[in-house]
Amino acid sequence: MSREDVVHGGAFSSQPGVHHMSLSAEHIVDAEKRLVVVKFGKKLTVRDIERYANLLRANPLFQPNFSEIVNLTEVEEVELQSDEFLRLADEIDPFSTDAKRAFVARSSVQNHAARMHKILRTQRNIEIFRTVEEAEHWIRT
């Protein structure tokens, strides 16, 4: 990865391309692979997702048609109401409808959050996987 941007949320790091923003999510934008990888923490809220989406939009390396891997494997609690799921899908999501999206989920809570987004985005290029490796393979194909 020659040009990437890593975000963790809170204070900015002195390393080029690496930013710390909050413990709720960290993401990498890999322009060469046309891929964004995000990993959310134990508690997932609409505010966490909004912050992540805003950081992506502000990142000059990000393009809405990039692929995305969303790692939900550490999420234990999802604090999203049905109207927030709708707003995320309709207004907040920075990706285009043709972007390839892979969610990695292992628990029922994680699967529910991923399925809700898949249903609400009504696109056929969102899939849910049990491992990051499976998600990466699907993104590459």
BANU-116195 format. One record per residue (C-alpha): residue number from 1; x, y, z. Coordinates in nm, 2 decimals, padded with zeros to 4 digits, always signed. Example, Ala and Ser with C-alpha at 12.3 -4.5 7.8 and 13.67 -1.06 7.14 Angstrom:
1, +01.23, -00.45, +00.78
2, +01.37, -00.11, +00.71
***
This chain:
1, +00.00, +00.00, +00.00
2, +00.17, +00.31, -00.11
3, -00.10, +00.56, -00.06
4, -00.33, +00.48, +00.24
5, -00.50, +00.65, +00.51
6, -00.56, +00.49, +00.85
7, -00.81, +00.64, +01.09
8, -00.87, +00.54, +01.45
9, -01.06, +00.84, +01.58
10, -00.93, +01.12, +01.86
11, -00.60, +01.29, +01.80
12, -00.39, +01.30, +01.49
13, -00.07, +01.09, +01.47
14, +00.26, +01.24, +01.35
15, +00.30, +00.95, +01.10
16, +00.21, +01.05, +00.75
17, -00.12, +00.90, +00.64
18, -00.21, +00.77, +00.99
19, -00.47, +00.95, +01.19
20, -00.62, +00.86, +01.53
21, -00.98, +00.97, +01.56
22, -01.18, +00.75, +01.81
23, -01.17, +00.40, +01.95
24, -01.51, +00.32, +01.79
25, -01.37, +00.26, +01.44
26, -01.06, +00.24, +01.24
27, -01.03, +00.24, +00.86
28, -00.78, +00.22, +00.58
29, -00.83, +00.37, +00.23
30, -00.61, +00.19, -00.02
31, -00.63, +00.38, -00.34
32, -00.42, +00.13, -00.53
33, -00.66, -00.15, -00.45
34, -00.96, +00.08, -00.47
35, -01.06, -00.06, -00.13
36, -01.17, +00.07, +00.21
37, -01.14, -00.16, +00.51
38, -01.32, -00.05, +00.83
39, -01.33, -00.23, +01.17
40, -01.58, -00.11, +01.43
41, -01.53, -00.15, +01.81
42, -01.75, -00.31, +02.07
43, -02.04, -00.06, +02.05
44, -02.18, +00.05, +01.72
45, -02.39, +00.37, +01.70
46, -02.52, +00.59, +01.43
47, -02.27, +00.86, +01.54
48, -01.98, +00.62, +01.48
49, -02.10, +00.54, +01.13
50, -02.16, +00.91, +01.05
51, -01.81, +01.00, +01.17
52, -01.66, +00.72, +00.95
53, -01.87, +00.83, +00.65
54, -01.77, +01.20, +00.70
55, -01.40, +01.10, +00.73
56, -01.42, +00.91, +00.40
57, -01.59, +01.20, +00.22
58, -01.31, +01.43, +00.34
59, -01.03, +01.19, +00.23
60, -00.89, +01.29, -00.11
61, -00.80, +00.93, -00.18
62, -01.15, +00.80, -00.14
63, -01.38, +00.74, -00.43
64, -01.75, +00.63, -00.38
65, -01.71, +00.34, -00.62
66, -01.43, +00.18, -00.42
67, -01.50, -00.16, -00.27
68, -01.54, -00.19, +00.11
69, -01.48, -00.46, +00.37
70, -01.67, -00.38, +00.70
71, -01.54, -00.59, +00.99
72, -01.80, -00.62, +01.26
73, -01.64, -00.91, +01.45
74, -01.57, -00.70, +01.76
75, -01.91, -00.54, +01.78
76, -02.11, -00.66, +02.08
77, -02.38, -00.40, +02.09
78, -02.56, -00.22, +01.81
79, -02.74, +00.09, +01.91
80, -02.93, +00.17, +01.60
81, -03.30, +00.22, +01.57
82, -03.50, +00.14, +01.25
83, -03.52, +00.50, +01.14
84, -03.14, +00.53, +01.19
85, -03.08, +00.23, +00.97
86, -03.29, +00.40, +00.70
87, -03.10, +00.73, +00.73
88, -02.77, +00.54, +00.71
89, -02.87, +00.37, +00.39
90, -03.04, +00.66, +00.23
91, -02.84, +00.97, +00.34
92, -02.52, +00.88, +00.52
93, -02.36, +00.60, +00.32
94, -02.08, +00.75, +00.11
95, -02.05, +00.46, -00.13
96, -02.22, +00.44, -00.47
97, -02.48, +00.17, -00.54
98, -02.23, -00.01, -00.77
99, -01.96, -00.04, -00.50
100, -01.88, -00.39, -00.39
101, -01.94, -00.43, -00.02
102, -01.84, -00.72, +00.21
103, -01.95, -00.74, +00.57
104, -01.77, -00.97, +00.81
105, -02.00, -01.09, +01.09
106, -02.00, -01.38, +01.33
107, -02.27, -01.32, +01.59
108, -02.64, -01.27, +01.55
109, -02.62, -00.91, +01.65
110, -02.35, -00.85, +01.38
111, -02.54, -01.04, +01.12
112, -02.86, -00.84, +01.19
113, -02.68, -00.51, +01.14
114, -02.52, -00.63, +00.81
115, -02.85, -00.78, +00.68
116, -03.04, -00.45, +00.76
117, -02.79, -00.25, +00.55
118, -02.80, -00.51, +00.27
119, -03.18, -00.50, +00.26
120, -03.21, -00.12, +00.28
121, -02.95, -00.05, +00.01
122, -03.13, -00.30, -00.23
123, -02.82, -00.36, -00.43
124, -02.69, -00.70, -00.52
125, -02.32, -00.64, -00.45
126, -02.34, -00.66, -00.07
127, -02.25, -00.99, +00.08
128, -02.20, -01.12, +00.44
129, -01.90, -01.34, +00.53
130, -01.77, -01.52, +00.85
131, -01.41, -01.43, +00.79
132, -01.21, -01.14, +00.65
133, -01.03, -01.38, +00.42
134, -01.36, -01.49, +00.26
135, -01.46, -01.12, +00.22
136, -01.12, -01.03, +00.06
137, -01.15, -01.32, -00.18
138, -01.50, -01.21, -00.29
139, -01.39, -00.85, -00.33
140, -01.10, -00.96, -00.56
141, -01.32, -01.17, -00.78
***
